[in-house]
Amino acid sequence: MTALSAYDRIEATGLWRPTPDDQRREVIVSIGEATLTISDRNEQALAHWSIPAIARANPGQHPALFHPDGDPGETLELSEDETEMIGAIETLRTAVERARPRPGRLRLMGFGVSVAVIVALGIFWLPGALREHAVGVVPEVKRSEIGSALLSRIRRVAGSPCSDPQALPALNRLSARLPAPRGPARLVALRGGVRDAAHLPGNIVLLNRSLFEDHEEPDVVAGYIIAEHLRAQIDAPLRRMLDHLGMMASLRLLTTGQLSDEMLDSYGEHLLTGRPAPLTDEALLAGFESWSVRSTPYAYARDVTGETTLGLIEADPFASEAPEPLIPDADWLRLQGICGG
């Protein structure tokens, strides 16, 4: 006990009584290495009290009355004149008390830490874990159902999909020419609502009618389809949907296999008004090369000046040699009228 070095030569006179039935005796009190030694006038030790186990029966009163902790029958009185000894004992008792472990406090701190960990898991880990589990276990058939249900809600805003009977077979052939990693996508042309293109769960790609009507070649709409395929490879549409809707949507999907109309409406609005995740030129160029499509028409469709898409123009993988045609010219003409002109 380092505090003892300041008091190892202090002595005092006091009155000691070993039991309540004994007479009080005048004694000499001295502080040892870890004990309070009580001796008679002949320096014969009568008792040794462990300093960490000393208690005071009358704090702030005099004469100061001390006893071993747990044994109030043995007492030591120190008069008000022995202020140095009283102060030394009190100082050492305080130092010991501060250093003593607090099981209750430790339990409270442990409980607080446990609660904090649980809350942190609930906030940061659980939503992501539920989302990833849902994405991993929901089968393709269920994804298609979710995508179709979402499309039905979007139709309330964007109108019915364009369905010219002569153009739909051409749309299917374009889809077959540009298959997604999980097979041909279901291409849906809309009169409005979607900015350019968007991807729904179940491999459904929404396309604005302007991609067909405002351009002279199918490479432009093909470029937007390729971009959506690439985004779906990087981040699955179902994952993006659940990430936007939050933990309750993942939990509902896992427990009921369904999402509420309110959830579908919320994500539909987000999908139609938000901007798609950006893609690097390197990723786009690799996609154009993989699907054998020129990147220059898509680049100029995004920026008529070509200034912000210069990388796609200069590094076009088919700048010098045209790839296999996307679809016959007759099919493209039909697609340009897919929404009825």
Disulfide bonds with the S-S distance in Angstrom:
Cys162-Cys339 1.70
